[in-house]
């Protein structure tokens, strides 16, 4: 029964995210709204991590399964993208390197700020 409660909470937040996204006057992904709602609920102690951890762990453990449809779509559309394959791969590699550099820089900055804050 506990897992059913967790699934209900996650799906309710996903549904609310989609509803809020549809009501916004600009395009914004409902999944991002749902994650922000979850963050807000966890930050304000409206939800405890135990309220969603079981189902969230299951989703994380099976994350690769959710990439299968995207991979099949790419293979299905290969004829349309084969002429632009090199630029697409260049963008993928470049964006991955930029993301890694920004993430590393953010971690270094946060670590320095935390050390400076704990020294006070």
LUMTIMI-390108 format. One record per residue: residue number from 1; chain; x, y, z of N, C-alpha, C, CB in turn. Coordinates in pm, 1 decimal. Each point is the difference from the previous one (the first is absolute). Last residue first. Glycine has a CB too. Layout:
[NUM; A; [X; Y; Z]; [X; Y; Z]; [X; Y; Z]; [X; Y; Z]]
...
REM end
This chain:
[120; A; [3327.1; 3135.5; 913.6]; [-52.1; 115.0; 75.7]; [-49.9; -46.2; 127.6]; [-58.5; 119.8; -201.1]]
[119; A; [210.6; -423.7; -126.6]; [113.2; 63.5; 68.7]; [-47.8; 118.0; 85.1]; [153.7; -70.6; -187.5]]
[118; A; [-447.1; -175.1; -101.4]; [27.3; -75.3; 123.2]; [116.4; 61.2; 79.0]; [-85.3; -208.1; -112.5]]
[117; A; [-37.2; 396.8; -308.5]; [-110.8; 13.7; 94.6]; [25.4; -73.1; 130.8]; [-152.7; 21.8; -192.8]]
[116; A; [462.0; -63.5; -163.7]; [3.0; 138.5; 48.8]; [-109.9; 21.1; 103.3]; [93.7; 79.3; -220.5]]
[115; A; [-85.2; -489.9; 0.9]; [117.5; 10.2; 88.3]; [9.2; 140.4; 59.8]; [121.2; -174.3; -137.5]]
[114; A; [-457.7; 100.3; -180.3]; [-28.3; -73.4; 121.7]; [115.1; 7.1; 98.1]; [-146.4; -150.3; -130.1]]
[113; A; [202.3; 342.8; -295.5]; [-96.6; 76.6; 78.5]; [-35.1; -69.5; 131.4]; [-91.3; 92.7; -212.6]]
[112; A; [371.2; -319.3; -93.1]; [68.9; 116.4; 55.3]; [-93.6; 82.3; 87.2]; [150.8; 4.4; -199.4]]
[111; A; [-341.3; -364.6; -32.9]; [92.1; -49.8; 103.4]; [73.9; 115.9; 65.5]; [27.3; -216.0; -125.9]]
[110; A; [-300.4; 313.6; -242.5]; [-81.3; -33.0; 117.4]; [88.0; -49.7; 114.0]; [-193.9; -56.6; -149.5]]
[109; A; [405.6; 138.1; -262.2]; [-50.1; 124.3; 57.8]; [-80.0; -25.7; 127.0]; [-5.8; 100.2; -228.4]]
[108; A; [155.0; -472.2; -22.6]; [113.0; 69.5; 62.7]; [-44.9; 127.4; 69.2]; [152.0; -94.9; -173.2]]
[107; A; [-473.4; -136.8; -76.1]; [36.4; -76.5; 120.4]; [117.0; 67.0; 71.9]; [-80.6; -213.6; -108.8]]
[106; A; [-48.9; 392.6; -303.4]; [-103.5; 24.6; 101.1]; [33.4; -71.4; 130.1]; [-170.9; 25.8; -181.4]]
[105; A; [446.2; -106.3; -192.4]; [19.4; 135.3; 51.8]; [-101.0; 34.0; 108.7]; [91.3; 67.4; -221.5]]
[104; A; [-142.9; -477.7; -3.9]; [121.2; -0.5; 82.2]; [27.4; 135.7; 61.3]; [91.9; -179.3; -143.6]]
[103; A; [-446.2; 150.9; -161.4]; [-31.1; -76.1; 121.2]; [119.7; -3.2; 93.8]; [-162.8; -140.0; -129.3]]
[102; A; [223.1; 334.4; -291.4]; [-84.7; 85.1; 83.2]; [-36.2; -71.1; 130.2]; [-91.6; 111.2; -206.4]]
[101; A; [336.2; -357.7; -111.9]; [80.8; 111.3; 51.0]; [-82.3; 89.9; 92.2]; [139.5; -7.5; -208.8]]
[100; A; [-358.6; -347.1; -13.2]; [93.9; -53.2; 99.4]; [82.4; 112.6; 61.0]; [10.5; -218.0; -124.8]]
[99; A; [-298.1; 331.1; -227.7]; [-77.3; -38.1; 118.2]; [91.7; -52.1; 110.1]; [-196.6; -54.0; -146.2]]
[98; A; [389.7; 148.0; -271.5]; [-40.3; 124.7; 67.4]; [-75.8; -31.2; 128.5]; [-11.7; 118.7; -222.1]]
[97; A; [126.2; -484.0; -51.3]; [119.9; 59.2; 60.5]; [-34.0; 128.2; 75.4]; [139.5; -99.1; -183.1]]
[96; A; [-485.0; -105.1; -61.3]; [39.2; -85.7; 112.0]; [121.5; 57.2; 71.8]; [-91.7; -199.7; -120.7]]
[95; A; [-52.9; 408.8; -273.5]; [-92.5; 29.7; 110.4]; [31.4; -87.1; 122.0]; [-178.1; 65.0; -166.8]]
[94; A; [429.9; -143.2; -226.4]; [27.5; 133.2; 53.6]; [-90.4; 32.3; 119.2]; [72.5; 73.2; -228.7]]
[93; A; [-146.0; -478.0; -6.8]; [128.8; -4.1; 71.0]; [28.5; 134.9; 65.5]; [86.6; -172.9; -162.5]]
[92; A; [-473.4; 146.1; -105.9]; [-13.1; -88.9; 116.3]; [129.0; 0.0; 81.5]; [-164.0; -144.1; -126.4]]
[91; A; [162.4; 377.1; -282.4]; [-80.3; 70.5; 100.4]; [-13.6; -84.3; 126.2]; [-125.7; 118.9; -182.5]]
[90; A; [337.8; -318.4; -183.5]; [83.7; 108.4; 53.0]; [-74.2; 77.1; 109.2]; [116.7; 18.9; -222.7]]
[89; A; [-352.3; -352.0; -13.2]; [95.9; -59.7; 93.4]; [91.1; 105.9; 61.0]; [-7.0; -212.6; -131.8]]
[88; A; [-288.2; 355.7; -201.8]; [-76.2; -44.6; 116.9]; [92.6; -59.2; 104.8]; [-199.1; -43.8; -145.4]]
[87; A; [381.5; 166.3; -275.8]; [-32.7; 116.9; 85.0]; [-78.3; -39.2; 126.3]; [-3.4; 141.4; -207.1]]
[86; A; [102.1; -497.8; -93.1]; [121.8; 58.3; 57.1]; [-30.5; 125.0; 82.7]; [129.6; -90.5; -194.1]]
[85; A; [-486.9; -123.9; -46.1]; [48.5; -79.0; 112.1]; [122.8; 61.4; 67.0]; [-90.7; -200.7; -113.4]]
[84; A; [-229.5; 314.4; -274.1]; [44.2; 95.2; 102.1]; [59.9; -70.0; 121.5]; [-176.1; 157.6; -77.9]]
[83; A; [-2.2; -400.9; -292.6]; [81.6; 102.1; -66.1]; [57.4; 100.5; 99.3]; [-139.9; -27.4; -204.2]]
[82; A; [-159.9; -320.4; 350.4]; [132.1; -53.0; -36.7]; [88.0; 103.1; -69.8]; [-104.0; -223.8; -19.7]]
[81; A; [-372.3; 246.4; 194.9]; [110.7; 69.9; 65.9]; [137.9; -44.4; -46.9]; [-147.6; 25.0; 194.4]]
[80; A; [-277.7; -204.0; -359.9]; [-17.1; 144.7; -2.8]; [119.5; 73.9; 59.9]; [-245.6; -35.6; 14.2]]
[79; A; [221.8; -443.0; -10.2]; [8.5; 47.7; -138.0]; [-8.5; 150.8; -9.3]; [-100.7; -212.6; -73.9]]
[78; A; [34.6; -11.5; 491.9]; [140.3; 10.2; -40.2]; [15.5; 52.9; -142.1]; [51.8; -188.4; 153.8]]
[77; A; [-443.0; 92.4; 159.1]; [16.4; 123.4; -77.5]; [141.3; 15.2; -54.4]; [-176.1; 105.3; 140.0]]
[76; A; [54.2; -479.7; 131.2]; [-107.7; 5.0; -98.7]; [15.2; 121.0; -92.4]; [-151.5; -116.8; 162.6]]
[75; A; [441.7; 65.4; 207.1]; [30.5; -99.8; -103.3]; [-103.9; 1.2; -111.2]; [112.1; -141.0; 172.8]]
[74; A; [-190.4; 419.7; 192.7]; [118.7; 46.8; -72.6]; [35.9; -98.5; -110.3]; [83.9; 117.1; 206.6]]
[73; A; [-431.4; -236.7; 80.7]; [-40.4; 110.7; -86.9]; [117.9; 52.9; -81.1]; [-179.1; 60.2; 164.0]]
[72; A; [260.2; -388.0; 163.0]; [-71.0; -58.5; -113.5]; [-43.4; 108.4; -97.4]; [-78.5; -188.8; 145.1]]
[71; A; [272.6; 328.8; 259.4]; [99.2; -66.2; -85.2]; [-62.9; -61.9; -123.6]; [136.4; -44.9; 202.1]]
[70; A; [-418.9; 233.5; 124.1]; [76.2; 104.8; -67.1]; [103.6; -60.0; -94.6]; [-35.0; 150.6; 197.6]]
[69; A; [-217.4; -447.5; 74.6]; [-81.2; 62.4; -105.6]; [74.2; 109.8; -75.7]; [-200.4; -52.0; 135.7]]
[68; A; [430.9; -158.2; 235.0]; [-21.6; -88.0; -114.8]; [-87.0; 65.4; -107.3]; [23.1; -195.4; 152.8]]
[67; A; [95.7; 365.3; 297.5]; [68.9; 54.2; -116.0]; [-21.2; -85.2; -125.0]; [168.9; 97.6; 154.3]]
[66; A; [-335.1; -210.0; 287.9]; [-74.4; 114.6; -51.6]; [67.9; 63.9; -120.7]; [-85.6; 39.4; 229.7]]
[65; A; [284.5; -405.3; 16.4]; [-119.2; -47.0; -71.2]; [-75.6; 115.6; -65.5]; [-17.1; -190.7; 161.4]]
[64; A; [384.2; 266.2; 133.3]; [41.9; -34.3; -136.1]; [-118.4; -45.1; -84.5]; [224.9; -64.6; 87.6]]
[63; A; [-274.2; 152.1; 384.8]; [1.3; 117.9; -85.5]; [35.7; -32.3; -145.2]; [61.7; 133.4; 199.9]]
[62; A; [-137.4; -391.0; 240.6]; [-44.3; -42.8; -132.5]; [0.5; 114.0; -100.6]; [-138.8; -173.5; 109.1]]
[61; A; [265.8; 235.9; 348.8]; [63.7; -128.3; -30.8]; [-32.6; -47.0; -141.6]; [-11.0; -58.9; 242.5]]
[60; A; [-197.6; 450.3; -69.2]; [143.0; 21.5; -24.0]; [71.0; -128.1; -40.2]; [-5.2; 186.1; 164.0]]
[59; A; [-449.2; -211.7; -38.6]; [14.1; 73.2; -126.6]; [146.6; 24.0; -34.1]; [-221.2; 109.9; 41.1]]
[58; A; [123.5; -309.3; 375.2]; [-34.6; -91.0; -109.4]; [18.6; 68.5; -134.7]; [-163.3; -118.1; 149.4]]
[57; A; [215.4; 379.6; 233.9]; [111.1; -93.0; -15.7]; [-23.1; -98.4; -112.0]; [47.0; 24.1; 239.9]]
[56; A; [-395.4; 265.2; -122.4]; [106.9; 74.9; -65.7]; [122.4; -88.2; -22.1]; [-84.3; 211.6; 105.1]]
[55; A; [-273.6; -388.4; 141.6]; [-34.3; 8.8; -142.2]; [107.6; 75.4; -77.5]; [-243.7; -6.6; 59.1]]
[54; A; [305.2; -23.5; 407.9]; [-9.8; -134.3; -57.3]; [-25.9; 2.7; -149.3]; [-83.4; -80.5; 217.9]]
[53; A; [93.5; 493.2; 41.7]; [130.7; -61.3; -25.7]; [-7.9; -138.3; -65.1]; [83.9; 127.4; 193.8]]
[52; A; [-431.2; 212.5; -29.3]; [18.4; -26.5; -142.9]; [124.9; -81.9; -30.8]; [-118.4; 211.8; -44.1]]
[51; A; [-28.5; -80.5; 491.0]; [-129.5; -6.4; -68.5]; [13.3; -33.8; -148.4]; [-86.0; 165.8; 163.6]]
[50; A; [456.2; -83.9; 139.6]; [-51.0; -136.6; 11.2]; [-133.0; -17.2; -73.7]; [116.1; -20.6; 220.8]]
[49; A; [89.9; 447.7; -173.5]; [68.2; -80.3; -102.4]; [-50.4; -143.9; 1.8]; [203.0; 146.8; 19.7]]
[48; A; [-539.2; 225.9; 139.4]; [128.2; -49.3; 49.7]; [61.7; -85.5; -110.1]; [-78.6; 3.5; 243.9]]
[47; A; [-285.8; 429.4; -268.5]; [29.0; -141.9; -25.2]; [133.3; -33.6; 65.0]; [-130.3; 1.7; -219.1]]
[46; A; [-13.3; 409.8; 305.7]; [-133.9; -45.9; -32.9]; [4.9; -149.6; -31.8]; [-63.5; 230.1; -87.8]]
[45; A; [438.5; 76.3; 196.6]; [-39.9; -114.5; 83.8]; [-146.2; -38.0; -17.1]; [172.7; 68.9; 162.7]]
[44; A; [101.0; 255.0; -416.7]; [-89.2; 54.9; 103.0]; [-49.7; -106.9; 96.0]; [-69.0; 176.0; -160.8]]
[43; A; [356.6; -289.3; -204.5]; [67.5; 108.6; 71.0]; [-84.2; 55.4; 114.1]; [118.7; 56.1; -210.6]]
[42; A; [-295.1; -389.5; -84.8]; [104.9; -56.5; 84.9]; [68.0; 108.5; 84.1]; [36.1; -181.3; -170.1]]
[41; A; [-362.2; 315.0; -143.4]; [-63.5; -82.9; 103.6]; [102.4; -59.9; 94.8]; [-184.2; -51.8; -159.0]]
[40; A; [341.7; 296.2; -214.7]; [-67.8; 87.4; 95.3]; [-64.0; -78.3; 113.3]; [-41.0; 161.1; -184.0]]
[39; A; [234.1; -402.1; -169.4]; [103.9; 68.9; 76.6]; [-62.1; 89.6; 106.3]; [152.1; -6.8; -199.4]]
[38; A; [-444.6; -194.6; -101.8]; [57.3; -99.8; 90.4]; [107.8; 62.3; 87.6]; [-49.9; -180.4; -167.1]]
[37; A; [-129.9; 450.3; -169.1]; [-101.0; -25.7; 102.6]; [51.9; -100.4; 103.4]; [-181.9; 48.0; -168.0]]
[36; A; [447.0; 28.9; -206.1]; [4.2; 115.9; 89.1]; [-103.1; -12.9; 111.7]; [79.2; 142.0; -190.8]]
[35; A; [-78.6; -468.7; -141.5]; [120.1; -14.0; 81.9]; [14.8; 117.6; 95.8]; [109.4; -129.2; -184.7]]
[34; A; [-463.1; 144.3; -123.0]; [-23.6; -106.0; 97.8]; [122.0; -19.3; 89.6]; [-157.0; -112.4; -160.5]]
[33; A; [190.7; 411.5; -199.2]; [-89.0; 55.9; 101.7]; [-23.6; -103.3; 109.5]; [-111.1; 148.0; -172.1]]
[32; A; [344.8; -294.0; -196.7]; [84.1; 89.7; 79.0]; [-82.5; 64.2; 111.0]; [146.5; 44.5; -200.8]]
[31; A; [-371.8; -312.7; -107.8]; [86.5; -83.8; 83.0]; [92.1; 84.7; 88.3]; [-8.6; -178.2; -176.6]]
[30; A; [-277.1; 380.8; -149.6]; [-71.1; -42.6; 119.7]; [85.2; -84.6; 91.5]; [-208.0; 8.7; -129.2]]
[29; A; [393.8; 372.6; -223.3]; [-27.0; -143.0; 16.0]; [-67.0; -33.6; 133.7]; [196.1; -44.3; -146.3]]
[28; A; [-261.0; 500.3; -136.0]; [91.4; -45.8; 104.2]; [-32.1; -145.8; 26.5]; [19.9; 232.2; 104.7]]
[27; A; [-180.3; 231.2; -424.3]; [31.0; -142.4; -3.6]; [103.9; -33.0; 107.4]; [-52.5; -8.5; -247.8]]
[26; A; [-304.0; 412.8; 313.4]; [116.8; -30.2; -82.0]; [28.7; -149.3; 8.5]; [94.9; 232.4; 36.8]]
[25; A; [-443.2; -22.6; 216.7]; [-13.0; 70.0; -128.2]; [118.8; -21.5; -94.4]; [-136.0; 168.8; 119.4]]
[24; A; [-75.0; -523.4; 262.4]; [98.0; 107.1; -15.5]; [-15.2; 67.0; -136.1]; [158.0; -121.5; 153.2]]
[23; A; [-405.3; -271.5; -12.0]; [-59.5; 128.6; 38.1]; [95.2; 117.9; -17.6]; [-141.0; -123.5; 161.0]]
[22; A; [271.2; -334.3; -237.7]; [-102.7; 35.1; -98.8]; [-62.0; 136.5; 29.1]; [-47.4; -243.5; -32.0]]
[21; A; [360.4; 64.8; 339.2]; [67.3; 31.4; -126.9]; [-100.5; 42.3; -106.8]; [181.4; -163.7; 57.5]]
[20; A; [-343.8; 4.4; 354.2]; [58.3; 133.2; 15.9]; [68.0; 43.9; -128.6]; [32.3; -41.9; 245.1]]
[19; A; [-198.7; -393.9; -240.0]; [-110.9; 96.0; 7.9]; [53.9; 142.2; 9.8]; [-144.9; -173.4; 111.4]]
[18; A; [456.7; -179.4; -95.3]; [-56.6; 14.0; -134.5]; [-114.3; 101.9; -1.8]; [64.2; -238.0; -49.3]]
[17; A; [126.2; 131.5; 466.4]; [98.2; 68.6; -83.7]; [-51.7; 21.9; -140.5]; [180.8; -100.5; 135.6]]
[16; A; [-436.2; -159.6; 158.9]; [-7.5; 141.5; 36.0]; [98.8; 82.9; -82.9]; [-70.7; -64.4; 233.4]]
[15; A; [89.6; -401.1; -284.9]; [-124.9; 51.8; -56.9]; [-13.9; 149.7; 30.4]; [-108.4; -228.0; 25.6]]
[14; A; [470.7; 2.1; 168.2]; [17.9; 7.5; -145.7]; [-123.2; 60.1; -66.3]; [152.0; -199.9; 7.7]]
[13; A; [-174.7; 113.0; 453.0]; [88.1; 113.2; -26.9]; [25.2; 17.3; -149.8]; [107.5; -35.4; 223.3]]
[12; A; [-351.7; -337.7; -93.4]; [-77.8; 119.7; 29.2]; [83.6; 125.1; -25.8]; [-133.7; -127.3; 171.4]]
[11; A; [344.6; -292.1; -204.1]; [-87.2; 25.7; -114.5]; [-87.7; 122.9; 21.1]; [0.3; -243.9; -48.3]]
[10; A; [278.7; 108.7; 405.6]; [82.2; 38.6; -115.6]; [-88.2; 32.3; -120.2]; [187.8; -144.9; 84.2]]
[9; A; [-401.9; -18.8; 305.0]; [58.9; 132.2; 23.9]; [77.7; 47.6; -122.2]; [14.5; -50.9; 245.4]]
[8; A; [-188.8; -386.5; -254.7]; [-106.4; 100.2; -7.3]; [54.7; 140.0; 19.2]; [-162.0; -168.4; 85.0]]
[7; A; [451.8; -194.9; -24.8]; [-32.9; 15.2; -141.9]; [-105.8; 108.4; -17.2]; [56.3; -242.6; -42.7]]
[6; A; [49.7; 123.6; 481.2]; [111.9; 70.7; -62.4]; [-26.4; 24.8; -147.9]; [156.2; -104.3; 165.4]]
[5; A; [-465.4; -154.2; 77.6]; [-4.3; 138.6; 46.8]; [108.9; 81.8; -68.5]; [-92.7; -75.3; 222.2]]
[4; A; [93.8; -383.0; -297.3]; [-114.7; 59.6; -69.2]; [-14.2; 147.4; 39.2]; [-116.4; -225.2; -6.0]]
[3; A; [436.1; -37.0; 229.6]; [45.3; 33.8; -135.0]; [-112.3; 63.4; -80.6]; [164.6; -188.2; 8.7]]
[2; A; [-264.4; 28.5; 425.1]; [90.2; 114.7; 7.3]; [44.5; 43.9; -139.6]; [77.8; -77.8; 225.9]]
[1; A; [-337.5; -316.7; -153.9]; [-81.6; 119.3; 0.0]; [86.5; 126.5; 0.0]; [-179.6; -127.1; 120.3]]
REM end
